Every structure is written in C-alpha cells, then in structure tokens.
Amino acid sequence: MNYFQRQASKLASDGAFCGGSLLKQRPNREDREVSLDSRWECVYSDYDFIQVIGKGTYGEVMKARCRKTNQIVAIKFIKNVNSSVYMAKTVLREICILKQLSKMKNNEHTVKLLDVVVPEFKNQVDFLFLILNYSKSDLLSLLERSGRKKDISNQVLIKLVYQLLCSINYLHTAGVIHRDLKPANLLIDSAANLKICDFGLARTTPKGKQSGS
C-alpha cells in the first residue's frame, strides 16, 4: 500500500469515505457516491483532500488544502484531454481564458486559475488538474435551500442579480463570451459575492466587437 492509498484509508476511517468512495458533499445537494480516480495521486503530495464537491463527464472537482500555503482551493480533474481534437481544444481554450482573466486587475467577477498540473501518463498527457480558488457554494445550492426554507431576502437577490450583470459586462469587455451561464456555474462565497466559473464552452472575441454578442 503506497502513501496515497494509506491516506485514502485514513480518510475512510474518519468518515470522509462511504464504502470506499468519496461522498459528494456540496451543501443542499443530494449526496451520492463518487469514485476517487487513482490518478488523483499525482497531486496528493501537495494537497490534502477534503471532499469531492462536483462531478461531471470531464472528471471531478475536489475541495483541498494546499500543504505549503494552507490555502483552501478547488482542484478540477480533467480526464481524457487527448481523446479527440475537440476535447483538446476545449481544455486548452479554458486554460487560456482562465489565465487571461486571472491576470486582469480588479477581477472580482470570476474564479481564478492558481496553477495547472500536467502529469505524464505512459509518456503522454492524458489528464490534468486545474487549481482554482475555492468558493463555499453556488447559486443552485442557494436557490434549492431558499426554495425549501423561503429564507432568501430581496436584498440578497438584488445583490446577486447586480453582481451577475456586472460580471457578464466584465467578461464581454474582456472579449469573453461564457456561453454556459447557469446557477451551478455561479459560485457564491460566505459574503454572498458571486463569481462565474467553468469556461469550458467559452469563446473569445476581438475587443471592441462584443456588442450584440
């Protein structure tokens, strides 16, 4: 049993796993088991895994703590990056857009790219990890919770709508069209600040030609 397997066993004994699988523990979502891909071992030496907070056809998203800085981050695992030309272009485009937005001054509107980990698997790049800043929840979780408890205020709604419009304007000014805006892609922090994430379907346009897009 290697180091990664020993730590996975420790998490299981601490209740982070259920039946050998991590539970999806995003607040107010229906819990379901998510198998932890063995390729996560590539980043375990630098990060302590806390919980899986998302899963899709691309892979998983993990909440983790950086061992060097103690910063809480979100790690997006993308598999099969070379399965097709379309997939490779999509991943490369997302990284380029995130890198562009992360370098922009006064960007409080989008998730930020902190690092990219590209391991070699059998002498070829088959998967990679995007290290992103972490937000506590997303708009879908907030709406689900508020729908049940009816505790969301008009003030919070107005703030979120205003921030969303500002964020869209910020992206369009930067020449970025998101193309996949939905509640699950709108992150919310503890202070009810909204940030746009998931730029897998985004496209860029020449600056000054965003009107009407």
Secondary structure, DSSP 8 states (H G I E B T S, - for coil): --HHHHHHHHHHHTTSEETTEEEB--TTS---EE---GGGHHHHTTEEEEEEEEE-SSEEEEEEEETTT--EEEEEEEE-TTSSHHHHHHHHHHHHHHHHHHHSTT--SB--EEEEE---BTTB--EEEEEEE--SEEHHHHHHHHHHH----HHHHHHHHHHHHHHHHHHHHTTEE-----GGGEEE-TT--EEE---TT-EE--TT--TT-
